[in-house]
Amino acid sequence: GLYSGPPPKGRRRGRPLGPPPRPPMTPLVVTALMLAALPALLFTVNLLGYRRAPRATPKSSPPRLSILIPARNEEAAIVPALESVLANRGVELEAVVLDDHSTDGTAQAVASLAARDPRVRLVEGASLPAGWCGKQHACWQLARAARHGLLVFMDADVRLAPDALARLAGFLEARPQARLVSGVPRQFTGTFLERLLIPLIHFVLLGYLPLFRMRRSRATGYAAGCGQLFIARRDAYFAADGHRAIRDSLHDGIKLPRAFRRAGFLTDLVDITDLATCRMYRSGGEVWRGLGKNATEGLAHPAAIVPWTLLLLGGQVLPWAALGLAWGTGLAPLAALACGLSLWPRLVAAARFRPPRLGAAPPPLGLPALVPIQWGAPPARWRGRPQQWRGRSYAPHAPAGVEG
């Protein structure tokens, strides 16, 4: 052929003009949109059913409740907790505290208050048997010491509103099919990691658990709760073997509702944002260790960690990555919609549950910190590393409490 001269400037032989084509973005953006839409839609629907307990009405025969508080080195927290319990109106109550071998002034503080108010009782905890977690053993002893038909298990760092017990009892009475009810108190936070991670509790709970199915099915897969506060019917508690059924667990928030469901009972959830407050952890280190402890039996269970990671990162982080990659293309609006859907539950939760201001920040700020905690729990368990909590060491696979 004839020579026609060099190729035009800016063009190489056999390649088109212009920048190289982008990789196909449609599957990525659609995946991000679907994974963000799932929790956004379920969160919105769940808010219709995740209601606050009704206002209490005066009754001729007030409900009788045993408030059961396990305490191990809770000298600073136990008296304010008890004072919030004793201030409750419209109920007949006893407050029973089990001193779980504290090395501070916990027992003395409770004994001093009991001397002034006969509704308070102090129980000395028995030695921790092999195969038991400390909290479960303490709660089991408390349940056996209780005198009333409604059992309220409460952590020492929880503070109750004056109408909390009457309203919780009313909620349980209005749902006779439920035998165990729990809720997440309004969470107070201080450190950066607390503010970043604690607000994720409501997002994970309401974004991935269908409440309408939970209330109709006794399947253990729908078990959910918060170990900070439970109310249970005494007869059902002992029929389900209560905390003894989960003796080796460090995560009663999931495991106790599961035990009730295995026994054939329904469990339920109630919004207690206006009934109780709690500061779960006091430092970033406590947040990391505490969420890691719960992760072993929750999101980081070997059968769940991979799908949970894909759901959380795919629905909350991937949309923002997709938006950056699709910017300037026709797919950018869909990617932006996925980002909006990922933000929606967090913004609604900020208005409804009043978390710290940082809790309403874009999800990518919190999820990358949560996922490493989840993934860090199984390797430590597989290596046989004991979990440390409340001055005790719990060996994996064959849990036994060892005084620390």
Salt bridges, closest charged atoms under 4 A:
GLU74 OE2 - ARG390 NH2 3.12
GLU92 OE2 - ARG64 NE 3.38
GLU94 OE1 - ARG121 NH2 2.85
GLU94 OE1 - ARG147 NH1 3.99
ASP100 OD2 - ARG392 NH1 2.81
ASP117 OD2 - ARG119 NH2 2.90
ASP155 OD1 - LYS135 NZ 3.03
ASP163 OD2 - ARG55 NH1 3.16
ASP163 OD2 - ARG167 NH1 3.29
GLU173 OE1 - LYS59 NZ 2.39
GLU194 OE2 - ARG279 NH2 2.70
ASP241 OD1 - ARG244 NH2 2.94
ASP252 OD2 - LYS135 NZ 3.01
ASP268 OD2 - ARG175 NE 2.90
ASP268 OD1 - ARG215 NE 2.71
ASP271 OD2 - ARG52 NE 3.53
ASP271 OD2 - ARG352 NE 3.21
ASP274 OD2 - ARG167 NH2 3.03
GLU297 OE1 - LYS255 NZ 3.02
GLU403 OE1 - ARG72 NH2 3.32
GLU403 OE2 - ARG392 NH2 3.29
